[in-house]
Amino acid sequence: MIDLRSDTVTKPSAEMLEVMMNASVGDDVFGEDPTVNELEKYAANLFGKEAALYCSSGTQTNQIAINVHVQPGGEVICHKESHVYKYEGGGIAKNSGASVRLLDGNRGRISSEDVKNWINPENDVHFPLTQLVSIEDTANRGGGAIYNFEEIKKLRELCNQLNIPVHLDGARIFNALIENGIDYKTYGSQFDSISICLSKGLGAPIGSILLGDKDFIKKAHRVRKAFGGGMRQAGIIAGGGLYALKNNISRLKEDHNNAKNLEKTLSSCDWVESVIPVETNIVVTILKDSNKRDEVIEKLKAKNILTMPFGPGMIRMVTHLDVSENNIDQVCEALKYLF
């Protein structure tokens, strides 16, 4: 079975499993797990941040960050298709008692001008206080779209002027950085907090990391505990994350090349209306006949190819380390003769 539903479906390699099985462990809630500590230090150093916190999921790191930055009754600005709003179970409202200002943007991305127009007036009690701007790079719903770094810098400058923190949902940040070549520390300096997922393109079985300064991470520790996110001998899984960061970043380019091959084949199919331009590892296809979405998915499944519905008349395919170039050739052949 060739599973293109998501890059979360990867299995640990033999080398990763060996590192996990041999990892030194301790009680992480007491701060005594050496492998977790090493992972946190390594990730923080990559982006020039003072500290990090290992958590079980990207939803958890995002929601912890929002809870630290925002007070109940405050407002978060983000794209209307952003993961923090759309796919985290209403967590902004439930966990932090905050409202959300949703922006249209472009392919999941928002600009400094977009944000500037929706900062609430500080002295008007009718409006919630704007307390956080959150962006997602790459943007999942935008087909893995990458932010222009110059736009990120403009957004950072605006938020500095207004004393508003900026959070990055960087679930697939390495997919962006492997393409644009921006230095990790230069990139990281634009954000007050960064969430990095280890269990997507990097191939670890579980876990995400939250990065920030020491004071922020100290507060994040308390929130993680309140959210029930404290883990004990977590070094077993943290070892997989550490291996992923040290070994699986540069190979992401292979996934991007595979995705572009899918894009080329899909664009030539007469039942396809268009393909959202592929920048990284996410391929979103828009069908000419939206009613055929489920039929296409089932036809592919019958050929041992799994894909995901992504909205009316839309199908998503995501390349990852468990899908080889040969697998992609098989998928392309199946697509050509699907109907």
FENDASUL-V74498 format. One record per backbone hydrogen bond with DSSP energy under -0.5 kcal/mol. NH is the residue of the N-H (numbers start at 1). CO is the residue of the C=O. E is the energy in kcal/mol with one decimal. If there is no record, write none. Layout:
nh=NH co=CO e=E
nh=NH co=CO e=E
//
This chain:
nh=2 co=304 e=-3.3
nh=3 co=1 e=-0.8
nh=4 co=2 e=-0.8
nh=4 co=306 e=-2.4
nh=9 co=6 e=-0.9
nh=17 co=13 e=-2.7
nh=18 co=14 e=-1.9
nh=19 co=15 e=-1.8
nh=20 co=16 e=-2.3
nh=21 co=17 e=-2.7
nh=22 co=18 e=-1.5
nh=23 co=20 e=-1.1
nh=28 co=26 e=-0.9
nh=28 co=232 e=-1.9
nh=29 co=231 e=-0.7
nh=30 co=27 e=-0.6
nh=31 co=28 e=-1.5
nh=32 co=27 e=-2.8
nh=34 co=32 e=-0.9
nh=35 co=24 e=-0.9
nh=37 co=33 e=-2.5
nh=38 co=34 e=-2.1
nh=39 co=35 e=-2.4
nh=40 co=36 e=-2.8
nh=41 co=37 e=-2.3
nh=42 co=38 e=-2.6
nh=43 co=39 e=-2.6
nh=44 co=40 e=-2.4
nh=45 co=41 e=-2.4
nh=46 co=42 e=-1.8
nh=47 co=43 e=-1.2
nh=48 co=45 e=-0.9
nh=49 co=44 e=-2.8
nh=51 co=212 e=-2.2
nh=53 co=210 e=-2.1
nh=55 co=208 e=-3.0
nh=61 co=57 e=-2.0
nh=62 co=58 e=-2.5
nh=63 co=59 e=-2.7
nh=64 co=60 e=-2.5
nh=65 co=61 e=-2.2
nh=66 co=62 e=-2.4
nh=67 co=63 e=-2.0
nh=68 co=64 e=-2.1
nh=69 co=65 e=-2.4
nh=70 co=66 e=-2.5
nh=73 co=97 e=-2.9
nh=74 co=71 e=-2.5
nh=75 co=129 e=-2.3
nh=76 co=99 e=-2.2
nh=77 co=132 e=-2.8
nh=78 co=76 e=-0.5
nh=78 co=101 e=-2.1
nh=80 co=103 e=-2.7
nh=82 co=79 e=-1.8
nh=85 co=82 e=-0.7
nh=86 co=82 e=-3.1
nh=87 co=83 e=-1.8
nh=91 co=88 e=-1.5
nh=93 co=90 e=-0.6
nh=94 co=90 e=-2.6
nh=95 co=91 e=-3.0
nh=96 co=91 e=-0.8
nh=96 co=92 e=-1.0
nh=97 co=93 e=-1.3
nh=98 co=92 e=-1.7
nh=99 co=74 e=-2.8
nh=101 co=76 e=-3.1
nh=102 co=100 e=-0.7
nh=103 co=78 e=-2.2
nh=106 co=109 e=-2.8
nh=109 co=106 e=-1.7
nh=115 co=111 e=-2.1
nh=116 co=112 e=-2.9
nh=117 co=113 e=-1.7
nh=118 co=115 e=-1.9
nh=119 co=116 e=-0.9
nh=120 co=118 e=-0.5
nh=124 co=121 e=-1.1
nh=125 co=123 e=-0.7
nh=127 co=124 e=-1.7
nh=131 co=75 e=-2.6
nh=131 co=129 e=-0.6
nh=132 co=75 e=-1.1
nh=133 co=165 e=-1.9
nh=134 co=77 e=-2.9
nh=135 co=167 e=-2.3
nh=137 co=169 e=-1.4
nh=138 co=145 e=-0.6
nh=139 co=145 e=-2.4
nh=140 co=138 e=-0.8
nh=142 co=139 e=-0.6
nh=143 co=140 e=-1.9
nh=144 co=139 e=-1.9
nh=145 co=139 e=-1.2
nh=151 co=148 e=-0.7
nh=152 co=148 e=-1.7
nh=153 co=149 e=-2.2
nh=154 co=150 e=-1.8
nh=155 co=151 e=-2.3
nh=156 co=152 e=-2.5
nh=157 co=153 e=-2.3
nh=158 co=154 e=-2.3
nh=159 co=155 e=-2.4
nh=160 co=156 e=-2.2
nh=161 co=157 e=-1.9
nh=162 co=158 e=-1.4
nh=163 co=159 e=-0.6
nh=163 co=160 e=-0.7
nh=164 co=159 e=-2.7
nh=165 co=131 e=-0.6
nh=167 co=133 e=-2.8
nh=168 co=193 e=-2.3
nh=169 co=135 e=-3.2
nh=169 co=167 e=-0.6
nh=170 co=168 e=-1.3
nh=170 co=195 e=-1.8
nh=173 co=170 e=-1.9
nh=175 co=172 e=-0.8
nh=176 co=172 e=-1.1
nh=177 co=173 e=-2.5
nh=178 co=174 e=-2.1
nh=179 co=175 e=-0.5
nh=179 co=176 e=-0.9
nh=180 co=176 e=-2.6
nh=181 co=177 e=-1.7
nh=187 co=183 e=-2.7
nh=188 co=184 e=-3.1
nh=189 co=185 e=-1.7
nh=190 co=187 e=-1.7
nh=191 co=188 e=-1.7
nh=192 co=166 e=-2.3
nh=193 co=166 e=-1.3
nh=194 co=211 e=-1.7
nh=195 co=168 e=-2.7
nh=196 co=194 e=-0.5
nh=196 co=209 e=-2.8
nh=197 co=170 e=-0.7
nh=198 co=207 e=-2.3
nh=199 co=207 e=-0.7
nh=203 co=200 e=-1.7
nh=204 co=198 e=-2.5
nh=207 co=56 e=-1.2
nh=208 co=55 e=-2.1
nh=209 co=196 e=-2.8
nh=210 co=53 e=-2.5
nh=211 co=194 e=-2.9
nh=212 co=51 e=-1.9
nh=217 co=213 e=-2.5
nh=218 co=214 e=-2.1
nh=219 co=215 e=-1.9
nh=220 co=216 e=-2.3
nh=221 co=217 e=-2.2
nh=222 co=218 e=-1.2
nh=223 co=219 e=-2.0
nh=224 co=220 e=-3.0
nh=225 co=221 e=-2.0
nh=226 co=222 e=-2.1
nh=227 co=223 e=-2.2
nh=228 co=225 e=-1.6
nh=229 co=224 e=-3.3
nh=234 co=232 e=-2.8
nh=236 co=233 e=-0.8
nh=237 co=234 e=-0.9
nh=238 co=234 e=-2.7
nh=239 co=235 e=-2.2
nh=240 co=237 e=-0.6
nh=241 co=237 e=-1.4
nh=242 co=238 e=-2.6
nh=243 co=239 e=-2.3
nh=244 co=240 e=-2.2
nh=245 co=241 e=-2.2
nh=246 co=242 e=-1.8
nh=247 co=243 e=-1.8
nh=248 co=244 e=-2.6
nh=252 co=249 e=-1.9
nh=253 co=250 e=-1.2
nh=254 co=251 e=-1.6
nh=255 co=251 e=-0.8
nh=256 co=252 e=-1.8
nh=257 co=253 e=-2.2
nh=258 co=254 e=-2.2
nh=259 co=255 e=-2.3
nh=260 co=256 e=-2.1
nh=261 co=257 e=-1.7
nh=262 co=258 e=-1.9
nh=263 co=259 e=-2.4
nh=264 co=260 e=-2.2
nh=265 co=261 e=-2.0
nh=266 co=262 e=-3.0
nh=267 co=263 e=-2.3
nh=268 co=264 e=-0.7
nh=268 co=265 e=-1.0
nh=269 co=266 e=-1.4
nh=272 co=269 e=-1.6
nh=273 co=286 e=-2.2
nh=274 co=286 e=-1.8
nh=276 co=284 e=-2.3
nh=279 co=143 e=-0.7
nh=283 co=317 e=-3.3
nh=284 co=282 e=-0.5
nh=285 co=283 e=-0.6
nh=285 co=315 e=-3.0
nh=286 co=274 e=-3.0
nh=287 co=285 e=-0.5
nh=287 co=313 e=-2.8
nh=288 co=271 e=-1.9
nh=290 co=288 e=-0.7
nh=292 co=289 e=-2.2
nh=293 co=290 e=-1.3
nh=296 co=292 e=-2.7
nh=297 co=293 e=-2.2
nh=298 co=294 e=-2.2
nh=299 co=295 e=-2.7
nh=300 co=296 e=-2.3
nh=301 co=297 e=-2.1
nh=302 co=298 e=-2.2
nh=303 co=299 e=-0.6
nh=303 co=300 e=-0.9
nh=304 co=301 e=-2.2
nh=305 co=300 e=-2.1
nh=306 co=2 e=-2.7
nh=308 co=316 e=-2.1
nh=310 co=311 e=-0.6
nh=310 co=314 e=-2.5
nh=313 co=290 e=-0.6
nh=314 co=311 e=-2.1
nh=315 co=285 e=-2.1
nh=316 co=308 e=-3.3
nh=317 co=283 e=-2.5
nh=318 co=4 e=-2.4
nh=319 co=281 e=-2.2
nh=323 co=320 e=-1.9
nh=324 co=322 e=-0.5
nh=328 co=324 e=-2.0
nh=329 co=325 e=-2.0
nh=330 co=326 e=-1.9
nh=331 co=327 e=-2.4
nh=332 co=328 e=-2.9
nh=333 co=329 e=-2.1
nh=334 co=330 e=-2.1
nh=335 co=331 e=-2.5
nh=336 co=332 e=-2.0
nh=337 co=333 e=-1.1
nh=338 co=335 e=-1.3
//
